[in-house]
């Protein structure tokens, strides 16, 4: 089943769940006070739920969900986000995937505390827990499947794959972004730090199942090769409102393009803005 390869599907999951990461390094937060947010300044709330549909042409390939709940971890109140994705329909007959990514992070500073990854991809499995000590710049990795533990040095402002999604919704530098400006960041994932690059392309209004939505448009710089057509063949659209949620992801591959669209949502903290025409905007929460 080469139309949507395992490598491509993994890339979709990872990009969707952490597409904000590259901008993080450019925020230049200089002290602890800058990191602290009051309840009114936080861009999301307990109970938020997002669902995305991954499709290749008319065929559904997968559904991905992101949920957010307020819980307690080690006696402290935290936010717990869970990302879940699985293949569906015909693709599941050829390539069975069920991936779960979880993040526990501080509410007012959006710093990662614990990251959990449980995946089953066509028989390839992984079960890993990463505990973050941001103050001492360490990540403690527990590879449960292989019975292996390790300690790694990380950058002071490191985020995990899921927590970054929420961090940038709080600290998104609207006024600082310039068209065609690129951003780099080191992220910690799977026992290693990675550099990821993202470029801002401007503002675009998308036609969606909900109506016309004004979006911020980005492209991650990806490596060309067997899967992708050219260096900048992946595009991301994010709602240009206080929610800053992903609306669409599109990847041009060797035999067409894969799209990932926001399918459903619940319990957004701020109104979801839908354009009726150039001058009127309709606000909807659900």
PEQUI-V518497 format. One record per pair of residues at least 4 apart in sequence whose C-alpha atoms are under 6 Angstrom apart, sorted by the first residue. I is the first residue (numbers start at 1). J is the second residue. D is the distance in whole Angstrom. If there is no record, write none. Layout:
i=I j=J d=D
i=I j=J d=D
//
This chain:
i=11 j=15 d=6
i=12 j=16 d=6
i=15 j=19 d=5
i=17 j=162 d=6
i=18 j=161 d=5
i=18 j=162 d=6
i=18 j=165 d=5
i=20 j=165 d=6
i=21 j=164 d=6
i=22 j=183 d=5
i=22 j=184 d=5
i=22 j=185 d=5
i=22 j=196 d=6
i=22 j=197 d=5
i=22 j=198 d=6
i=23 j=183 d=5
i=25 j=185 d=5
i=35 j=109 d=5
i=36 j=108 d=5
i=36 j=109 d=5
i=37 j=41 d=6
i=37 j=108 d=5
i=42 j=170 d=6
i=43 j=170 d=5
i=43 j=243 d=6
i=44 j=269 d=5
i=45 j=269 d=6
i=46 j=68 d=6
i=46 j=69 d=5
i=46 j=70 d=6
i=47 j=68 d=5
i=47 j=69 d=5
i=47 j=267 d=6
i=48 j=67 d=6
i=48 j=68 d=5
i=48 j=266 d=6
i=48 j=267 d=5
i=48 j=268 d=6
i=49 j=66 d=6
i=49 j=67 d=4
i=49 j=265 d=6
i=49 j=266 d=5
i=50 j=65 d=6
i=50 j=66 d=5
i=50 j=265 d=5
i=51 j=64 d=6
i=51 j=65 d=4
i=51 j=263 d=5
i=51 j=264 d=5
i=52 j=63 d=6
i=52 j=64 d=5
i=52 j=261 d=5
i=52 j=262 d=4
i=52 j=263 d=5
i=53 j=63 d=5
i=53 j=260 d=5
i=53 j=261 d=5
i=53 j=263 d=6
i=54 j=61 d=5
i=54 j=62 d=5
i=54 j=63 d=6
i=54 j=259 d=6
i=54 j=260 d=4
i=55 j=59 d=6
i=55 j=60 d=4
i=55 j=61 d=5
i=55 j=258 d=6
i=55 j=259 d=5
i=56 j=258 d=5
i=61 j=87 d=6
i=61 j=88 d=5
i=62 j=86 d=6
i=62 j=87 d=4
i=62 j=88 d=5
i=63 j=85 d=6
i=64 j=84 d=6
i=64 j=85 d=4
i=65 j=83 d=6
i=65 j=84 d=5
i=66 j=82 d=6
i=66 j=83 d=4
i=67 j=81 d=6
i=67 j=82 d=5
i=68 j=80 d=6
i=68 j=81 d=4
i=69 j=79 d=6
i=69 j=80 d=5
i=70 j=78 d=6
i=70 j=79 d=5
i=71 j=77 d=6
i=71 j=78 d=5
i=71 j=79 d=6
i=72 j=76 d=5
i=72 j=77 d=4
i=72 j=78 d=6
i=78 j=105 d=6
i=78 j=106 d=5
i=78 j=107 d=6
i=79 j=104 d=6
i=79 j=105 d=6
i=79 j=107 d=6
i=80 j=103 d=6
i=80 j=104 d=5
i=81 j=102 d=6
i=81 j=103 d=5
i=82 j=101 d=6
i=82 j=102 d=4
i=83 j=100 d=6
i=83 j=101 d=5
i=84 j=99 d=6
i=84 j=100 d=5
i=85 j=98 d=6
i=85 j=99 d=5
i=86 j=97 d=5
i=86 j=98 d=4
i=87 j=92 d=5
i=87 j=97 d=5
i=88 j=92 d=5
i=91 j=95 d=6
i=92 j=96 d=5
i=95 j=122 d=6
i=96 j=121 d=6
i=96 j=122 d=5
i=97 j=120 d=6
i=97 j=121 d=4
i=98 j=120 d=5
i=99 j=119 d=4
i=100 j=117 d=6
i=100 j=118 d=5
i=101 j=116 d=6
i=101 j=117 d=5
i=102 j=115 d=6
i=102 j=116 d=5
i=103 j=114 d=6
i=103 j=115 d=5
i=103 j=162 d=6
i=104 j=113 d=6
i=104 j=114 d=5
i=105 j=110 d=6
i=105 j=111 d=5
i=105 j=112 d=4
i=105 j=113 d=5
i=106 j=110 d=5
i=106 j=111 d=5
i=110 j=167 d=5
i=112 j=159 d=6
i=113 j=131 d=6
i=113 j=132 d=5
i=114 j=130 d=6
i=114 j=131 d=5
i=115 j=129 d=6
i=115 j=130 d=5
i=116 j=128 d=6
i=116 j=129 d=5
i=117 j=127 d=6
i=117 j=128 d=5
i=118 j=126 d=6
i=118 j=127 d=5
i=119 j=125 d=5
i=119 j=126 d=5
i=120 j=124 d=6
i=120 j=125 d=4
i=127 j=144 d=6
i=127 j=145 d=6
i=128 j=142 d=6
i=128 j=143 d=5
i=128 j=144 d=6
i=129 j=141 d=6
i=129 j=142 d=5
i=130 j=140 d=5
i=130 j=141 d=5
i=131 j=139 d=6
i=131 j=140 d=5
i=132 j=139 d=5
i=133 j=137 d=6
i=133 j=138 d=5
i=137 j=153 d=6
i=137 j=154 d=5
i=137 j=156 d=6
i=138 j=152 d=6
i=138 j=153 d=5
i=138 j=154 d=5
i=139 j=151 d=6
i=139 j=152 d=5
i=140 j=150 d=6
i=140 j=151 d=5
i=141 j=149 d=6
i=141 j=150 d=5
i=142 j=149 d=5
i=143 j=147 d=6
i=143 j=148 d=5
i=143 j=149 d=6
i=158 j=187 d=6
i=159 j=164 d=5
i=168 j=172 d=5
i=169 j=244 d=6
i=179 j=200 d=5
i=179 j=201 d=5
i=179 j=202 d=5
i=180 j=199 d=6
i=180 j=200 d=5
i=180 j=201 d=5
i=181 j=199 d=6
i=181 j=200 d=6
i=182 j=198 d=5
i=182 j=199 d=4
i=183 j=197 d=5
i=183 j=198 d=5
i=184 j=196 d=6
i=184 j=197 d=5
i=185 j=195 d=5
i=185 j=196 d=6
i=186 j=193 d=6
i=186 j=194 d=5
i=186 j=195 d=5
i=187 j=193 d=5
i=187 j=194 d=5
i=188 j=192 d=6
i=188 j=193 d=4
i=197 j=220 d=6
i=197 j=221 d=6
i=198 j=219 d=6
i=198 j=220 d=4
i=199 j=218 d=5
i=199 j=219 d=5
i=200 j=218 d=5
i=201 j=217 d=5
i=201 j=218 d=5
i=202 j=216 d=6
i=202 j=217 d=5
i=203 j=215 d=6
i=203 j=216 d=5
i=203 j=217 d=6
i=204 j=214 d=6
i=204 j=215 d=5
i=205 j=213 d=5
i=205 j=214 d=4
i=205 j=215 d=6
i=206 j=212 d=5
i=206 j=213 d=5
i=207 j=211 d=6
i=207 j=212 d=5
i=211 j=274 d=6
i=212 j=274 d=6
i=212 j=275 d=5
i=213 j=274 d=5
i=213 j=275 d=6
i=214 j=240 d=6
i=215 j=237 d=6
i=215 j=238 d=5
i=215 j=239 d=4
i=215 j=240 d=5
i=216 j=237 d=6
i=216 j=238 d=5
i=216 j=240 d=6
i=217 j=236 d=6
i=217 j=237 d=5
i=218 j=235 d=6
i=218 j=236 d=5
i=219 j=234 d=6
i=219 j=235 d=5
i=219 j=236 d=6
i=221 j=232 d=6
i=222 j=231 d=5
i=223 j=231 d=6
i=224 j=228 d=6
i=224 j=230 d=5
i=224 j=231 d=5
i=227 j=253 d=5
i=227 j=254 d=6
i=228 j=253 d=4
i=228 j=254 d=6
i=229 j=253 d=6
i=229 j=254 d=6
i=233 j=251 d=6
i=233 j=252 d=5
i=234 j=250 d=6
i=234 j=251 d=4
i=235 j=249 d=6
i=235 j=250 d=5
i=236 j=248 d=6
i=236 j=249 d=5
i=237 j=246 d=6
i=237 j=247 d=6
i=237 j=248 d=5
i=238 j=244 d=6
i=238 j=245 d=6
i=238 j=246 d=4
i=238 j=247 d=5
i=239 j=244 d=5
i=239 j=245 d=5
i=247 j=261 d=6
i=247 j=262 d=5
i=248 j=260 d=6
i=248 j=261 d=5
i=249 j=259 d=6
i=249 j=260 d=5
i=250 j=258 d=6
i=250 j=259 d=4
i=251 j=257 d=5
i=251 j=258 d=5
i=252 j=256 d=6
i=252 j=257 d=4
i=253 j=257 d=5
i=266 j=286 d=5
i=271 j=283 d=5
i=271 j=284 d=5
i=271 j=285 d=5
i=272 j=283 d=5
i=272 j=284 d=5
i=272 j=285 d=5
i=273 j=282 d=6
i=273 j=283 d=5
i=274 j=281 d=6
i=274 j=282 d=5
i=275 j=281 d=4
i=275 j=282 d=6
i=276 j=280 d=5
i=276 j=281 d=6
//
